[in-house]
Amino acid sequence: MVIGSVIATLIAITPYLFYLYESVPDTKVWDTFLFTYNSGYFENANSFMYFFVSKAVPLLLIFIWFFTCRHWWYHAILVPITMFLYQIFNLFNDDIEYVDEFQLMYMIPIMAVVIPSVYLLRAKMFNKINEVDKSMQDLEDEFKVSPKGFWGKVKQYF
């Protein structure tokens, strides 16, 4: 109940998180009591923050989807997660001129693992359909990941 409430609250406040960039000043250097940010490539800190939240908010929602999804195909969500992470890392590179260019080249190793894994799970599922008298819903329930909690799913990958 508590975890569901936290997740629902995070999803509900995402529009407010997205518009956080409006509170950032239009200056080249942004001084706060925690840090000083020099916008570098971007014209001002506000522009950088706009690009950052436009990548970070969808990434947050996709992470929530990944860790709460109970379907057999949830590993396919790793592809857009990788794409958004790559874009965010490139935002912090001040020397880059085109933020969203050539990201597919770096995603190929992730996709080379995820796509065949999802396809093999699908093939295994359809193979069982031909051998057993189960409905599609029964097979999908069989391949669902049982809820292990957030840290249980994280430990599953490491």
Disulfide bonds with the S-S distance in Angstrom:
none
